[in-house]
């Protein structure tokens, strides 16, 4: 089974202070290049499609041209960007992983586990919650304490049959359905999705504090010990 990967990195960095964080240097290389190189090197991955802002797609950096099979301009929302990436997936790839470019430290072992789980149907990685979680009302008063044993914070990459995910995005476009991830579309349209164990090092960088943590993980060798090799430094 051929596996394509769509890396979504078309954001503008609005929650990062207006700076496109995916091209900020992390450990001597652009943040986005970390996940690109890890996924491109994985033996289970056949095709790599990277979705970037339109101005980057017009003049992509050399390292991105070398590592990606296709560089695609994204849309106004994450869902639109995923759909544009899916349109570039070769017909021969019957199975697809969707990964957030803001997660630079995806590990080879996690990629392998998601691919294996995805052979049995849609699958996503997730982490158990250790904090107590409260549900509140509009006045910030507690309504309930949720059972954290049944809660997960989900990650990417998320695995789907290519034809199924393309159909979900088509329906979402027709019905103007928003989604923060692809599993949310599956949930919306009644498609079961299995959650497997994620990886704590698979950090999502949203804020500058997250970026500082990522720099600490690299400097301290924590990412190498997790199996994540740094990309070649950009000149």
GILIN-V136097 format. One line per field, one symbol per residue. ss: DSSP state (H for helix, E for strand, L for the rest). burial: I if it has 24 or more other C-alpha atoms within 12 Angstrom, else O. A space follows every 50 residues. Layout:
ss: ???
burial: ???
This chain:
ss: LLEEEEEEELLLLHHHLLLLHHHLEELLEEHHHHHHHHHHHLLLLLEEEE EELHHHHHLLLHHHHHHLLEEEELLLLHHHHHHHHHHLLLLLLLEEEEEE LLLLLLLHHHHHHHHHHHLLLLEEEEEELLLLLEEELLLLLEEEELLHHH LEEEEEEEEEEHHHHHHHHHHHHHHLLLLLLHHHHHHHLLLLLEEEELLL LLLLLLLHHHHHHHHHHHHLLHHHHLLLLLLLLLL
burial: OOIIIIIIIIIIOOOOOOOIIIIIIIIOIIIIIIIIIIIIIIOIIIIIII IIIOOIIOOOOOIIOOIIIIIIIIIOIIIIIIIIIIIIIIOOIIIIIIII IIIIIIIIIIIIIIIIIIIOIIIIIIIOOOOOOOOOOOOOOOOOOOOOOO OOIIIIIIIIIIOIIIOIIOOIOOOOIOIOIIIIIIOOOOOOIIIIIIII IIIIIIOOOOIOOIIOIIOOOOIOOOOIIIIOOOO
